[in-house]
Amino acid sequence: MKINQLKAGVLLSYISMGASTIISIIYTPIMLRLLGQSEYGLYQLVFSVVSYLGLLSFGFGSAYMRFYARYKAQNDQEGIARLNGMFMIVFIGIALLALLAGGLLVINVQLIFEKSLTIEEIQTAKLLMALMVFNVAVTFPASVFDSIVTSQEQYFFQRLVNLLRSVLNPFLCLPLLIMGYGSISLVLVTTFLTLASFSINIWFCFKKLHTRFVFGHFYGSLFKEIGVFSFYIFLNQIIDQVNWSVDKFILGMVTGTVGVAIYSLAAQLNTYYLNFSTSISSVFIPRVNRIVAESNDNRVLSEIFTKVGRVQFILLALIIDEYVFLGRPFITIWGGSGYETSYYVGLWLMIPVTIPLIQNLGVEIQRAKNMHKFRSIVYILIAAANVCISIPLCKIYGPVGCAIGTAMSLLIGNGLIMNWYYQVKVGLDIRHFWWEIFKFIPALIMPGIAGYFIMRYAMIHSYATLALWGIIFVIIYAISMWFVGLNAYEKALFSGPVKKILGRIKK
């Protein structure tokens, strides 16, 4: 049953991403034209500021899985109930803290952005920020139920809810945008969907999973242990927030909303890219924690790490190749006039992040082993360097300069330092991992040559021609990977669902 849930979770994740990507391709240009570049930039700027409130979780959310796995291995249902109650109390407290901190931000909007925003933009920013703060506050207690669903490996239900959110969001936003509600409508719809999914998760946990909460036994020793474990996850969250949000903040201070809009369009594509990777690795989190809790077998962990990494690379290499060779006309057609620079921002964001994306299961292995302290300390130093580099580069090169600063931090932190740590300290076989990844190089030669000629000579001025050349490239990539790159396990992984569908059709 668990294996079926895992496969269903991955499949629904990609269905969700495929649906949301297709909808986004259709919806985003309409949204950009209805909002205008300036208001879209304003929305992204406010979002980048409010998103820092997410740090108030202090890493507790990621800690749940590790401690749940411990109690589960001991079959301690009472311990699980106490853990649930403790996390709920903590996150309700954090939600109240977020409302307080968010209220201070709303009051001081003019002080923060008076040099780069107009009076009208400041008034809109206040309303946007107030709504976003409420939405962030709701997500804290909601995350407890989401963690419970994940710990039970109920991926089908979880991914189905996410799919519905992805599909409903633009369909609810568009009428409000047409009616003239502007960026406010985006936040209203997001908040509504957050409350709806929160309610559904509560129902599922109590009615289907029979979840229990014990609030009367708040053990200080357990809370202290969770706090120490979570602290370094919290540091890592700060770093991630800096790397992915500070560029917009810097651009808002230096260039205004137009620079933020250009950067944000590329960042949106980068977010899709990030999600394609985490959709696979996220379903392995309970399994990794279970292995560490029961045996801590590095050989088994290295095998899973390498298998997942190779599958992630197969999919991500296709996406990044498509973007390199077809991204420029795509940005022009999709974003419209004024967003041409977003293509180069996207290159600097997406190419370097490929390294941590194919290795993101390693982060969960570190956490399961309680060895994530080193990563957090190294990353916070690199994040500080990222800020120092991005500010002068932003003044010279604008959005591209900010992306370069982020790229440099990712390459140093993930490409060099963390791979050394995985091999020497965590116990993962990184040499074998990269040897397995480098085996894909021959399979990338034919798609690379084809992509170069498409980029150089193809005349792409519409979605139809873009789709045509995109499909041609996918076919070339798939053929090359199938005959040169994939091993027997991966061929079975990709061909299995197709064979099952064809078998049912024949029946």
C-alpha positions in Angstrom: 0.0 0.0 0.0 2.8 2.4 0.9 4.6 1.7 -2.4 1.4 2.5 -4.3 1.0 5.7 -2.3 4.5 6.6 -3.2 4.1 6.1 -6.9 0.7 7.8 -6.8 2.2 10.7 -5.0 5.0 11.2 -7.6 2.5 10.7 -10.5 0.0 13.2 -9.1 2.9 15.6 -8.3 3.8 15.7 -12.0 0.2 15.8 -13.1 -0.2 18.8 -10.8 2.9 20.5 -12.1 2.1 19.7 -15.7 -1.4 21.1 -15.2 -0.3 24.2 -13.3 2.5 24.9 -15.9 0.1 24.7 -18.8 -2.4 26.9 -17.0 0.4 29.3 -16.1 1.6 29.6 -19.6 -1.9 30.6 -20.7 -2.8 32.6 -17.5 0.4 34.5 -16.8 0.5 36.6 -19.9 -3.2 37.6 -19.3 -2.4 38.4 -15.7 0.6 40.4 -16.6 -1.3 42.5 -19.1 -4.3 43.0 -16.7 -2.0 44.0 -13.8 0.7 45.8 -15.7 4.4 45.5 -15.1 4.5 48.1 -12.3 1.7 46.5 -10.2 3.0 43.0 -10.8 6.4 44.2 -9.6 4.7 45.7 -6.5 2.9 42.4 -5.7 6.2 40.5 -5.9 8.0 43.1 -3.9 5.5 42.9 -1.0 5.5 39.1 -1.2 9.3 39.0 -0.9 9.1 41.1 2.3 6.1 39.2 3.9 7.7 35.8 3.0 10.3 36.5 5.7 7.6 35.9 8.3 7.8 32.2 7.3 11.0 32.1 9.2 9.1 32.3 12.4 8.5 28.6 12.2 12.1 28.4 13.4 12.5 25.1 11.6 10.0 23.2 13.8 8.0 22.0 10.8 10.9 20.0 9.4 11.6 18.5 12.8 8.2 16.7 13.0 9.1 13.9 10.6 12.3 12.9 12.5 10.6 12.7 15.9 7.5 11.0 14.5 9.7 8.3 13.0 11.3 7.8 16.4 8.0 7.2 18.2 6.7 5.2 15.2 9.7 2.8 15.4 8.8 2.3 19.1 5.1 2.0 18.3 4.5 4.7 20.9 1.0 6.0 20.0 0.8 8.1 23.2 4.1 9.7 22.3 2.9 10.6 18.8 -0.2 12.2 20.3 1.9 14.3 22.7 4.1 15.3 19.8 1.1 16.4 17.8 -0.2 18.5 20.7 3.2 20.1 21.3 3.6 21.0 17.7 0.1 22.5 17.5 0.6 24.6 20.6 3.9 25.9 19.2 2.5 26.7 15.8 -0.5 28.5 17.2 1.9 30.6 19.2 4.0 31.3 16.1 0.9 32.3 14.2 0.1 34.9 16.8 3.7 36.1 16.7 3.4 36.4 12.9 0.3 38.5 13.2 2.1 40.8 15.6 5.3 41.1 13.5 3.2 41.5 10.3 1.2 44.3 11.9 4.5 46.2 12.5 5.5 45.7 8.9 2.1 47.1 7.7 2.4 50.1 9.8 5.9 50.8 8.5 5.4 50.2 4.8 5.9 53.8 3.9 9.2 53.9 5.9 10.5 50.9 4.1 9.6 51.8 0.5 9.2 55.6 0.5 12.2 56.1 -1.8 11.1 53.7 -4.5 7.3 53.6 -4.5 4.6 56.3 -5.2 1.9 57.3 -2.7 -0.7 55.1 -4.6 1.7 52.1 -4.6 2.4 52.5 -0.9 -1.4 52.4 -0.1 -1.8 49.3 -2.3 1.2 47.7 -0.6 -0.3 48.2 2.8 -3.5 46.3 1.9 -1.5 43.6 0.1 0.8 43.2 3.1 -2.1 42.9 5.6 -3.8 40.2 3.6 -0.5 38.3 3.1 0.3 38.5 6.8 -3.0 36.8 7.6 -2.4 34.1 5.0 1.1 33.4 6.4 -0.3 33.2 10.0 -2.9 30.6 8.9 -0.2 28.4 7.2 1.5 27.8 10.5 -1.2 25.7 12.3 -2.1 24.3 8.8 1.4 22.9 8.4 0.9 20.6 11.4 -1.9 18.7 9.7 0.1 18.7 6.4 3.1 17.1 8.3 0.8 14.5 9.8 -0.5 13.5 6.4 3.0 13.3 5.0 4.2 11.2 8.0 1.4 8.7 7.3 2.6 8.6 3.6 -0.9 9.5 2.4 0.6 11.0 -0.8 -2.4 10.4 -3.0 -4.7 12.6 -0.9 -2.0 15.2 -0.3 -1.1 15.6 -3.9 -4.7 15.6 -5.0 -5.4 18.6 -2.7 -2.4 20.4 -4.2 -3.5 19.6 -7.7 -6.9 21.2 -7.0 -5.3 24.3 -5.5 -3.1 24.7 -8.6 -6.0 24.3 -11.0 -8.5 26.5 -9.1 -6.1 29.4 -8.4 -6.1 31.0 -11.9 -9.7 30.2 -12.5 -10.7 32.1 -9.4 -8.2 35.0 -9.9 -9.0 35.8 -13.5 -12.6 37.0 -13.0 -11.5 39.2 -10.2 -8.7 40.6 -12.3 -11.1 41.4 -15.1 -13.4 43.1 -12.6 -10.5 45.4 -11.8 -9.4 44.2 -8.3 -5.8 44.1 -9.4 -3.1 42.4 -7.3 -5.5 42.3 -4.3 -7.4 39.5 -6.0 -4.3 37.3 -6.2 -3.9 37.5 -2.4 -7.6 37.0 -1.7 -7.8 33.8 -3.8 -4.6 32.5 -2.2 -5.9 33.0 1.3 -9.3 31.4 0.4 -7.5 28.3 -1.0 -5.2 28.2 2.1 -8.3 28.1 4.4 -10.0 25.6 2.2 -7.1 23.1 2.1 -6.6 23.7 5.9 -10.2 22.6 6.5 -9.9 19.6 4.2 -6.7 18.4 6.0 -8.3 18.8 9.4 -11.2 16.6 8.2 -8.9 14.0 6.7 -6.6 13.7 9.8 -9.5 13.3 12.3 -11.9 11.2 10.2 -9.5 9.0 8.1 -6.2 8.9 10.0 -7.8 9.1 13.5 -5.2 11.6 14.6 -5.0 12.3 18.3 -3.7 15.4 20.1 -2.6 15.4 23.7 -2.2 18.9 25.1 -1.8 18.3 28.8 1.7 16.8 28.8 4.2 19.4 27.5 7.5 17.8 28.2 10.3 20.3 28.5 13.1 17.8 27.7 11.3 16.8 24.4 10.7 20.5 23.5 14.4 21.3 24.2 15.6 18.4 22.0 13.3 19.5 19.2 14.4 23.1 19.7 18.1 22.2 19.3 17.4 20.1 16.3 15.3 22.8 14.7 17.7 25.6 15.3 20.0 24.7 12.5 17.1 24.0 10.1 15.9 27.6 11.1 19.4 28.9 10.1 19.0 27.1 6.8 15.6 28.6 6.2 17.1 32.0 6.7 19.7 31.3 4.1 17.1 30.0 1.6 15.0 33.0 2.2 17.9 35.3 1.6 19.0 33.5 -1.5 15.6 33.5 -3.1 14.0 36.7 -1.8 16.7 39.2 -1.0 17.3 39.9 -4.7 13.8 41.2 -5.1 14.2 43.4 -2.0 17.5 44.8 -3.3 16.0 45.5 -6.7 13.0 47.2 -5.1 15.3 49.5 -3.2 17.7 50.2 -6.1 15.7 50.0 -9.3 12.0 50.1 -8.3 9.1 47.8 -9.3 10.1 47.3 -13.0 13.4 45.5 -12.0 11.5 43.4 -9.5 9.0 42.4 -12.2 11.7 41.3 -14.6 13.5 39.3 -12.0 10.2 37.8 -10.7 9.2 36.4 -14.0 12.4 34.4 -14.2 12.1 33.5 -10.5 8.6 32.1 -11.2 10.1 29.7 -13.8 12.8 28.8 -11.4 10.2 27.9 -8.8 8.6 25.5 -11.3 12.1 24.0 -11.8 12.6 23.6 -8.1 9.2 21.9 -7.7 10.0 19.3 -10.4 12.8 18.0 -8.2 11.2 18.1 -4.8 8.1 16.2 -6.1 10.3 13.1 -6.2 12.5 13.5 -3.2 9.7 14.6 -0.9 7.9 11.3 -1.0 11.1 9.6 0.3 11.3 11.7 3.4 9.4 9.2 5.7 11.4 6.3 4.3 14.7 8.0 4.9 13.8 8.8 8.5 12.6 5.2 9.0 15.9 3.8 7.7 17.9 6.1 9.9 15.8 5.3 13.0 15.9 1.6 12.4 19.4 0.8 11.0 21.2 3.9 9.8 22.6 1.9 6.9 24.8 4.2 4.7 24.9 1.7 1.9 21.1 1.7 1.6 20.9 5.5 1.9 23.6 6.0 -0.8 21.7 3.6 -3.1 18.4 5.6 -2.7 20.3 8.9 -2.9 21.9 7.9 -6.2 18.7 6.4 -7.7 16.6 9.4 -6.9 19.4 11.8 -8.1 19.7 10.1 -11.5 15.9 10.2 -12.1 15.9 13.9 -11.0 18.7 14.6 -13.4 16.9 12.9 -16.3 13.9 15.2 -15.9 15.8 18.4 -14.9 18.3 18.1 -17.7 15.4 18.0 -20.2 13.9 21.2 -18.6 17.1 23.1 -18.5 18.1 22.2 -22.0 14.7 23.3 -23.3 15.1 26.6 -21.5 18.6 27.2 -22.8 17.7 26.6 -26.4 14.1 27.8 -26.5 13.8 30.0 -23.4 14.5 33.3 -25.2 11.6 33.1 -27.6 9.4 31.7 -24.9 10.1 34.6 -22.6 9.4 37.1 -25.4 6.1 35.4 -26.4 5.0 34.6 -22.8 6.0 37.6 -20.9 5.7 40.1 -23.7 7.6 43.3 -24.3 9.9 44.5 -21.5 10.7 41.1 -20.1 13.5 40.0 -22.5 16.2 40.3 -19.7 14.3 37.7 -17.7 15.8 35.0 -20.0 19.3 35.7 -18.7 18.1 36.0 -15.1 16.6 32.5 -15.5 19.8 31.1 -16.8 21.8 32.3 -13.8 19.2 31.0 -11.4 18.4 27.6 -12.9 21.7 26.2 -14.1 23.6 26.5 -10.8 20.6 25.3 -8.7 20.6 22.0 -10.7 23.4 20.6 -8.4 21.5 20.9 -5.1 18.2 19.8 -6.8 19.5 16.4 -7.9 21.0 16.0 -4.4 18.1 17.4 -2.3 17.4 14.0 -0.8 20.8 14.5 0.9 19.3 17.3 3.0 16.7 15.0 4.4 19.3 12.4 5.1 21.3 15.0 7.0 18.3 16.0 9.1 17.3 12.4 9.8 20.9 11.8 11.1 20.8 15.1 13.0 23.9 16.2 11.0 22.5 19.4 9.4 24.4 21.8 11.6 27.4 22.1 9.3 25.2 22.9 6.2 23.4 25.7 8.1 26.6 27.3 9.3 28.3 27.2 5.9 25.2 28.4 4.1 24.7 31.4 6.3 28.2 32.6 5.6 27.7 32.2 1.9 24.3 33.9 2.1 26.0 36.9 3.6 28.5 36.9 0.8 25.6 36.7 -1.7 24.1 39.9 -0.3 27.4 41.7 -0.4 28.0 40.6 -4.0 24.5 41.2 -5.3 24.2 44.9 -4.1 27.0 46.2 -6.3 26.2 43.9 -9.2 22.6 45.1 -9.0 23.7 48.7 -9.4 25.7 47.8 -12.5 23.7 45.0 -14.2 20.3 45.3 -12.6 18.3 42.0 -12.3 21.0 39.9 -14.0 23.5 41.2 -11.4 21.4 40.0 -8.6 21.0 36.5 -10.2 24.8 36.3 -10.7 25.3 36.8 -7.0 22.9 34.1 -6.1 24.5 31.7 -8.7 28.0 32.2 -7.2 26.7 31.3 -3.7 24.9 28.2 -5.0 28.0 26.9 -6.9 30.4 27.3 -4.0 28.0 26.1 -1.3 26.4 23.2 -3.0 28.8 22.3 -5.7 32.0 22.2 -3.6 31.5 22.3 0.2 28.4 20.2 0.6 29.6 17.4 -1.7 32.8 17.2 0.4 30.6 17.0 3.6 28.3 14.3 2.1 31.3 12.1 1.3 33.5 12.7 4.4 31.0 13.2 7.2 27.5 12.0 6.3 28.8 8.8 4.8 27.2 9.0 1.4 29.1 7.6 -1.6 29.4 10.9 -3.5 32.1 9.6 -5.9 29.7 6.9 -7.0 26.9 9.4 -7.3 28.7 11.7 -9.6 30.1 8.8 -11.6 26.5 7.7 -12.2 25.5 11.3 -13.2 28.5 11.7 -15.6 27.3 8.6 -17.4 24.6 10.8 -18.9 27.1 13.0 -20.8 27.1 10.9 -24.0 23.3 11.0 -24.0 23.3 14.8 -23.9 25.5 15.3 -27.0 22.8 14.7 -29.7 20.1 16.9 -27.9 22.8 19.6 -27.4 23.6 19.7 -31.2 20.0 19.7 -32.1 19.2 22.4 -29.6 22.0 24.6 -31.0 20.7 24.5 -34.5 17.1 25.1 -33.3 18.3 28.1 -31.3 20.4 29.4 -34.2 18.1 28.9 -37.2 14.5 28.2 -36.1 12.0 31.0 -36.6 9.9 31.0 -33.5 7.3 33.8 -33.2 4.2 32.1 -31.8 3.1 29.4 -29.3 2.5 27.0 -32.2 6.0 27.1 -33.6 7.4 27.1 -30.0 5.4 24.0 -29.2 6.5 22.3 -32.5 10.2 22.8 -31.9 9.8 22.0 -28.2 8.1 18.6 -29.1 10.9 17.9 -31.6 13.5 18.6 -29.0 11.8 16.4 -26.4 11.6 13.5 -29.0 15.3 13.8 -29.7 16.2 14.0 -26.0 14.0 11.0 -25.2 15.5 8.9 -28.0 19.0 9.7 -27.0 18.3 9.1 -23.3 16.6 5.8 -23.9 19.3 4.3 -26.1 22.4 5.9 -24.5 21.6 7.2 -21.0 19.0 5.1 -19.1 19.8 2.0 -17.2 17.5 -1.0 -16.9 15.9 0.2 -13.7 15.1 3.6 -15.2 13.7 2.1 -18.4 11.4 0.0 -16.4 10.4 3.0 -14.2 9.4 5.1 -17.2 8.0 2.3 -19.4 6.0 0.6 -16.6 3.1 3.0 -16.5 2.9 3.1 -20.3 2.7 -0.7 -20.5 0.0 -0.8 -17.8 -2.1 1.8 -19.7 -1.7 0.0 -23.0 -2.6 -3.3 -21.3 -5.8 -1.9 -19.9 -6.7 -0.4 -23.3 -6.3 -3.8 -25.0 -8.6 -5.4 -22.4 
